[in-house]
Amino acid sequence: MKTERRHELATNDLADWIGDKLEELKPYSTAIWATVLAAIVLVFAAIYWSRKSEAKLEQGWDQYFQARTQETVDELRDLADANPKSPAGLWARATLGDRRLSEGVNLLFEDRAEGQQALTDAVEAYEYVLQNAPSGSLLAERATFGLGEAFESQNELDQARAQYEALQSKWPGGAFSAEAERRLADLDRATTKSFYDWFAKQEPKRKPAASKLMPDKTPDFDFGKIEEHPFQPQIGLDSKTFGGQDLGAEKSKKKAGAEEASPEKPGGEKAGSEKPTAEEPAAEEKGAKEKGAKAPTDDPSDKPEEAGDEPAKDSAAPNESSAAPNESKE
């Protein structure tokens, strides 16, 4: 009994304490509920912002990979400007630097002014990436190597050497470390410096515009005079192949007209038709003799006599004798 009584008293004391505290907090109930509601709103806002950031980041990567497939750098530049600090935007800036570096090197052989401008754009892009990319990241390593190549293309060999050495010190055994070592070995050669000094003094001639290389008008010739290809029936040339003219039909018409216009020989024989000659039977007799057979003739005397048969009489003799009495009577 004492234990149950003691437990009941302790429960009553706890209830009284809670009641007293609620009474004390009652004047502040509005502020408390507002605080709780604000905390709930902040939690949902953080979740929404996180999901939105993930969606924007994913969209940025999609735009980056799509921009890389384009021939021009406009989409890369727009993405980099719209997302200057995002990972996709920084990678777009680095890729923009790669594109401008490649264009600048090629333009140095055609237009020095445009080539130098492209190399300057590449340097600015790489430097921006190095200032904003995470230190020690692959993106920073790539931008460092690109910056070294851009300086080397501008004949700034000391600055290029500094970037290659930074690659070896910050990223030993990295993705660009071996290539940086090769570039440093090349820069140590005296011939490399001599070549860059010589190349910087050259003034390449600009190529003419593509429009000047093409004729002003298409060649003027008759497609109908083109000789028929021996494989024309097999390759299926039609009226759409050569300027709307069906060469196969045209050639067929010409051939049919030539056959109709060919002259005929007297007796209804066409020109070019073959006529059997007397030499053909002689050739046949010669072949028969070679085989041991006698060639047949129209002379009855040449026929062999069979056993029991009488010699053939001359059919012309009776006719002559019968004709003699008639003449005597007359």
Contacts in CASP RR format, 6 or more apart in sequence:
PFRMAT RR
TARGET T0000
AUTHOR 0000-0000-0000
METHOD contacts of the structure
MODEL  1
MKTERRHELATNDLADWIGDKLEELKPYSTAIWATVLAAIVLVFAAIYWS
RKSEAKLEQGWDQYFQARTQETVDELRDLADANPKSPAGLWARATLGDRR
LSEGVNLLFEDRAEGQQALTDAVEAYEYVLQNAPSGSLLAERATFGLGEA
FESQNELDQARAQYEALQSKWPGGAFSAEAERRLADLDRATTKSFYDWFA
KQEPKRKPAASKLMPDKTPDFDFGKIEEHPFQPQIGLDSKTFGGQDLGAE
KSKKKAGAEEASPEKPGGEKAGSEKPTAEEPAAEEKGAKEKGAKAPTDDP
SDKPEEAGDEPAKDSAAPNESSAAPNESKE
25 32 0 8 1.000
56 86 0 8 1.000
57 86 0 8 1.000
57 87 0 8 1.000
57 88 0 8 1.000
60 79 0 8 1.000
60 83 0 8 1.000
60 86 0 8 1.000
60 88 0 8 1.000
60 89 0 8 1.000
61 87 0 8 1.000
61 88 0 8 1.000
63 75 0 8 1.000
63 79 0 8 1.000
63 88 0 8 1.000
64 76 0 8 1.000
64 79 0 8 1.000
64 88 0 8 1.000
64 89 0 8 1.000
64 91 0 8 1.000
64 92 0 8 1.000
64 95 0 8 1.000
66 75 0 8 1.000
67 75 0 8 1.000
67 76 0 8 1.000
67 78 0 8 1.000
67 79 0 8 1.000
67 92 0 8 1.000
67 95 0 8 1.000
68 76 0 8 1.000
68 95 0 8 1.000
70 76 0 8 1.000
73 96 0 8 1.000
73 99 0 8 1.000
73 100 0 8 1.000
76 92 0 8 1.000
76 93 0 8 1.000
76 95 0 8 1.000
76 96 0 8 1.000
76 99 0 8 1.000
77 92 0 8 1.000
77 96 0 8 1.000
79 88 0 8 1.000
79 89 0 8 1.000
79 92 0 8 1.000
80 89 0 8 1.000
80 90 0 8 1.000
80 92 0 8 1.000
80 93 0 8 1.000
80 96 0 8 1.000
80 125 0 8 1.000
82 89 0 8 1.000
83 89 0 8 1.000
83 92 0 8 1.000
84 93 0 8 1.000
84 132 0 8 1.000
85 132 0 8 1.000
87 139 0 8 1.000
90 129 0 8 1.000
90 132 0 8 1.000
90 133 0 8 1.000
90 139 0 8 1.000
91 139 0 8 1.000
93 125 0 8 1.000
93 128 0 8 1.000
93 129 0 8 1.000
94 125 0 8 1.000
94 126 0 8 1.000
94 129 0 8 1.000
94 139 0 8 1.000
94 142 0 8 1.000
94 143 0 8 1.000
96 121 0 8 1.000
96 125 0 8 1.000
97 121 0 8 1.000
97 122 0 8 1.000
97 125 0 8 1.000
97 126 0 8 1.000
97 146 0 8 1.000
97 150 0 8 1.000
98 122 0 8 1.000
98 146 0 8 1.000
100 118 0 8 1.000
100 119 0 8 1.000
100 121 0 8 1.000
100 122 0 8 1.000
100 125 0 8 1.000
101 118 0 8 1.000
101 119 0 8 1.000
101 122 0 8 1.000
101 146 0 8 1.000
101 149 0 8 1.000
101 150 0 8 1.000
101 153 0 8 1.000
103 115 0 8 1.000
103 118 0 8 1.000
104 114 0 8 1.000
104 115 0 8 1.000
104 116 0 8 1.000
104 118 0 8 1.000
104 119 0 8 1.000
104 122 0 8 1.000
104 153 0 8 1.000
105 115 0 8 1.000
105 119 0 8 1.000
105 153 0 8 1.000
107 114 0 8 1.000
107 115 0 8 1.000
107 118 0 8 1.000
108 115 0 8 1.000
108 116 0 8 1.000
108 153 0 8 1.000
108 199 0 8 1.000
108 204 0 8 1.000
109 204 0 8 1.000
110 204 0 8 1.000
110 206 0 8 1.000
110 207 0 8 1.000
111 204 0 8 1.000
111 206 0 8 1.000
112 203 0 8 1.000
112 204 0 8 1.000
116 154 0 8 1.000
119 150 0 8 1.000
119 153 0 8 1.000
119 154 0 8 1.000
122 146 0 8 1.000
122 150 0 8 1.000
123 147 0 8 1.000
123 150 0 8 1.000
123 151 0 8 1.000
123 154 0 8 1.000
126 143 0 8 1.000
126 144 0 8 1.000
126 146 0 8 1.000
126 147 0 8 1.000
126 150 0 8 1.000
127 143 0 8 1.000
127 147 0 8 1.000
129 139 0 8 1.000
129 140 0 8 1.000
129 143 0 8 1.000
130 140 0 8 1.000
130 143 0 8 1.000
130 144 0 8 1.000
130 147 0 8 1.000
133 139 0 8 1.000
133 140 0 8 1.000
133 143 0 8 1.000
134 140 0 8 1.000
136 170 0 8 1.000
136 171 0 8 1.000
138 175 0 8 1.000
141 167 0 8 1.000
141 170 0 8 1.000
141 171 0 8 1.000
141 174 0 8 1.000
141 175 0 8 1.000
141 176 0 8 1.000
142 175 0 8 1.000
142 176 0 8 1.000
144 163 0 8 1.000
144 166 0 8 1.000
144 167 0 8 1.000
144 170 0 8 1.000
144 176 0 8 1.000
145 163 0 8 1.000
145 164 0 8 1.000
145 167 0 8 1.000
145 176 0 8 1.000
145 179 0 8 1.000
145 180 0 8 1.000
146 163 0 8 1.000
147 163 0 8 1.000
148 159 0 8 1.000
148 160 0 8 1.000
148 163 0 8 1.000
148 164 0 8 1.000
148 183 0 8 1.000
149 160 0 8 1.000
149 183 0 8 1.000
151 157 0 8 1.000
151 159 0 8 1.000
151 160 0 8 1.000
151 163 0 8 1.000
152 160 0 8 1.000
152 183 0 8 1.000
152 187 0 8 1.000
152 196 0 8 1.000
155 196 0 8 1.000
155 197 0 8 1.000
155 199 0 8 1.000
155 200 0 8 1.000
157 187 0 8 1.000
157 192 0 8 1.000
157 193 0 8 1.000
157 196 0 8 1.000
160 183 0 8 1.000
160 187 0 8 1.000
161 184 0 8 1.000
161 187 0 8 1.000
164 180 0 8 1.000
164 181 0 8 1.000
164 183 0 8 1.000
164 184 0 8 1.000
164 187 0 8 1.000
165 180 0 8 1.000
165 184 0 8 1.000
167 174 0 8 1.000
167 176 0 8 1.000
167 177 0 8 1.000
167 180 0 8 1.000
168 177 0 8 1.000
168 180 0 8 1.000
168 181 0 8 1.000
168 184 0 8 1.000
171 177 0 8 1.000
186 192 0 8 1.000
187 193 0 8 1.000
223 242 0 8 1.000
223 243 0 8 1.000
223 245 0 8 1.000
223 247 0 8 1.000
224 242 0 8 1.000
224 245 0 8 1.000
224 247 0 8 1.000
224 250 0 8 1.000
226 242 0 8 1.000
226 247 0 8 1.000
228 247 0 8 1.000
228 248 0 8 1.000
228 251 0 8 1.000
229 235 0 8 1.000
229 237 0 8 1.000
232 247 0 8 1.000
232 248 0 8 1.000
237 247 0 8 1.000
237 248 0 8 1.000
238 246 0 8 1.000
239 245 0 8 1.000
239 246 0 8 1.000
239 249 0 8 1.000
241 247 0 8 1.000
262 270 0 8 1.000
262 271 0 8 1.000
263 271 0 8 1.000
264 270 0 8 1.000
264 271 0 8 1.000
265 271 0 8 1.000
265 273 0 8 1.000
269 275 0 8 1.000
284 295 0 8 1.000
285 295 0 8 1.000
288 294 0 8 1.000
288 295 0 8 1.000
289 295 0 8 1.000
300 312 0 8 1.000
305 311 0 8 1.000
END
